[in-house]
């Protein structure tokens, strides 16, 4: 299962009115690198650089974020992220945006994958099949052996690294808007720790190159955030993020029940088959779901308020999946 939320270009703007106590954090992943192109594990190594496509996408991301008034920027020290930051800042500068304080923070470095770094995905899957399976199935328990012989848990360390980052910057920049530019793994642990997901869910959502995420922290001093956008790539002419190679299963698009441009959103997703619309127990969500399903005979509307919700879920979701496997 993968998750994403949708942010259309006309909606990529900061709120006009924001509580002075609310901190907002926009998180961006670096652009596509030569290691991404070659299918090589990057990890915390610093040998990869952005491709031309990666630089162009980073510049587009800067244009998409031009309506935000950031107070400060934090970036990973690895060069693929620094190059992404350069392109975002170039877009800001060309649009006449004021300069921002920039901090290079080691806590935003990517996960340390030790001996896997520099190896192709295929080589790891074939030559280290047992370790690879462990990493995919139980990433929070996966460990390398360190030089001292003690186990080293890369994801646990990255998760702790992200928590320490939040503990400092949410106090230091309370009530401000922060732009964070980092890595796929780092971003996932930042988001997970902010919304209460443990490291065991690390593989449950992805971060596309130069995607945009948006978190709000409404309570001063609290490390608990509200997720507004997740892995948004619409600014890259991708209404929905492309699935990573080898990924499959259900894809869930998260849509706010306060959306003001429903028709524009439907037009945006007109080429994407929507099989199910699942609404919560609010009247606003119910209205959006019913409007969405008008004229869509193949789309099933499910509401958590329905007394037969589990029966419908089983017939329309579970049963077809079981049939495919048999």
N, C-alpha and C positions, 0 to 999 in steps of 0.2 A: 504494500500500500504506500502511495506517495501523496503528499499534501502540497497544495499551493494556494495562493490567493491571487486575486486579479486586481491590478491597478492600471486603469486606462490612462493615457497621456493627459487627458483633460482633468483627471482626478489626482495626478501626481503633484500635489501642492500641500503645503503645510496649512494647518488650521489658522484661520484669522484670529480666533480668540482661544487662548490657551491659559490654563491656570498657571500662576507663577510658581506653584509647587510641583507642577507636572514636568517631569523630564521626558524628552523624546529622543530616541536613538534610532537612527537609520543605519542599517548594516548592509554592506556591499561585498560581494566576493570579487576577487581579482579577475581580470580578463583571461581569455584563453591563452595558454602558454605552449611553448614547443614540446614540453613534456606531456601536456594534455593531448596534443596532436599525435604523439608517438606512443601513447598508452603506457607511460612510465610513472611509477610511484614517485611523487614529489616529496611528501612529508615535510620535514623541517629542513631539508637540503635547500641550497640556494643556487643551484645550477641552472634552473629554468628561467626563461625570459618570455615576455609577451610576443605573440605573433602579430603580424600586421592586423589581422582580424581582431585579435584581442585588444589592441590599442584603439581601433575604431569603435569597438563596442564600449570600451571604457569612456571614450569621448562622448558617445551617445548617452551614457549613463549620467555624465556630468550635465549634459543639456537637460535630461529628464528631471534632475534634482535641482535645477536652477531656481525654482520657486521657493525652495526651502531657505530659511535664514539660519544657517548653522552658527553656533557660537564657537565650536572647537572641532578639530578633526584628529582622530586617532588612527594610526596605521601600523601594520606589521613591519618589521625591519627587513623582510625578505624582498629581493629585488622585483619579483613579479607583482607584488603588491605596491611597492614604491612606484613602479612604472604605471600601474593603474591609477594611483593617486595623481601622478603628473598629468595624465590625460584628463581626469576629472577637473583638476585645477585649471588646465588650459581652457576647458569649456567655460568654467566660471569666469575666468579672466576675460575671455572674448565677449562675454555677455555683460561685462562691467560689474561683476560681483565683487564685494570687498574681500580682502584677504582674511584668512582665518589662522588662529594659532594652530600649529600642527605638532603633534607628539608622536614619536616613533616608540612603540611600546612592545617590549619582548613578550609580554603576556598574550599578545595577539599572534605569535608565531604558530605555524601549523603543527599538527600532531607529529610527534617524533616516531617514525616507523622503522627506525634502526636499520637493520640489514636489508630491509625491503626497498629502501630508497635507492633509486637508480635502476631498479629492476623493472621489467615490463610486467603489466598485469598478467599476461599469459604465462610468463615464466613462474611467477609466484603461484598461480593457480595450479600449474602442472607439477612443479618441483617441490612445492611446499603445500601440497593439497590439504593435509590434515590441519596445519596451522591456518590456512586460508578459510577453511570451513569453520573453525573455531572463531575466527575474527568476524565472520559474517553472521554466525548464529548467536554468539555470546560475546559481543565486543567489549562489554564492561568487565569480563573475566579474562580476556585475552592478555597474555604476557610474553615478553621476550626475556631471554636470560641476559643479564647485564655482564659487564666484564668481570665483576666480582662473583658472578654465579647466582646472584640474587635475582628474583623475578622482577621485571620492570613492566608495569601496567600502563601502556601509552594513553589509553582513553581516560582512565581514572585521573592520570596526571593532567591531561588537557582539561578535563571537567573542573578540577580544582583550580587550575590556572584561570579559567574563565570566571569562576566565582570570585576569585581575588580581584580580578579586573573590575567586576561590577561593584564590589565592596568599596573600592576606592573612588571610581569615577562618578558613581551615583550620589556620593556625598559631596565630592569636589565640584560637581557641575549640576547641583540640584536646581531644577527649574529651567535648565538650558536644553538646547537642541544639539545633539552630538552626532557626527558622522563617523562611523567606524568602517574601515576598509581592511579586510582580512582574507581568510581562506575558507574553503568548504567545510573542513572539519572544525575549525575554530568557530565559525559562524553557527554551526549546528549546536555546539556545546554552549555558546553564549545564549542562544535562543532557548534551548532546552532548560538550562538552569534558571532562566528568567521566568518561564511559564510552568515550572514544576515537573518537568520530565526528567527522569533519571537517565544515566548514560546507557542503560540497556535498550533505549529507544533510538540510539544513534543512527541506525540505518533506515529508520522509518520515514524520513523525509530527506530531500536532496537540496543541494545548492548549486544552481546553474552558474556558469561564468557570468560575471557582472550582473547578477540578479540583485533585486532590491528587497530588503526586509525592513519592517517598521515596528518598533516596540514603544509603548508608552508606560511610564512608571508614575502613576498618579499619587502615590503616597510617599512623602519625603522620608528617606531613610529605609524604605522597604526595598528589598531585592526582587519583589514580585511584579512582573510586568504584564501588560495586555498586548497581545499580538494583533496588529492591524493588517500587515501585509506579510506574506511568506513566499519567498522565491518568485517574485514577480519579474517577468521578462517581457512585458508588453512593449516597453520602450525599445526593445530589440526586434520589433515586428514579429514577436512570437506571442500570440494570445495566451497560449499555455506553454509552460516549459517543456522542452523535449526530454523524453525519458532517457536516462543514461543507458548505455549498452548493457544488455543483460537484465534490465529492470522490467518487471511486468506486474500485472495485477490491477486492482482498482486504483483510480486516481480521483481524489476528492478536491474540488475547488471550493474554497471558503469565501462566501459572499456576505457582506454586512446587510442586516435587515433594515439599515437606514439609507441604503443606496438611493440616489436621486436620479440616476440615469439608467433605468432598467432596460429601456429599448436599445440604447446605445450598447449596453453590455450584451444583450441578446444578439445584436448585429455583429458584435466583435467575435462572438462564439458560434456564429452561424455555421461554420464549417466543422465544428467539433460536435460529434454525437453525444448528447446528454441523455443518459439512460435513466437516471434517478434524480429527483429533486427531494431532498430531505430537509424538512423544516422543524424548527424548535416549537415550543409551546406559546410563542407570542403571536398576536394578531397580525403584526407587520410581516413576519416571516410567512404566515399562512397566505396572506394576500399576494406576496411576491411569488410564492410557489405556484399558486393557482394561475396567475397571469403568465408565468413562464410556460406552463403546460398547455395553455390554450393553443389548439391546432397541432400539438405534438402528440400524436396518438401513441407513439412508441415510448414516450417518457412516463415513468411511473412516479407519482407523487406520494411520498410517505411523510407522515407527521408523527412525532413522538406522542401526540395526544390521542392517536387512534388506539382503541382498545384491542384491535386485532393487528397491531403493529408487528409483533413478532411473527405472526402467521404470514403476513404479506412479505416480510423480509425473507423468511425462509423460502417462500415460493418463487420470488422474483430475484433474489440475490444468491442465496446458498445453493438451492437446487440446480440452477444452471451451471454453477461452478463445479459442483460434484459431477454433473453429467459430462463436462468437458474432460474430467480426469478419469472417467471410466470408459 
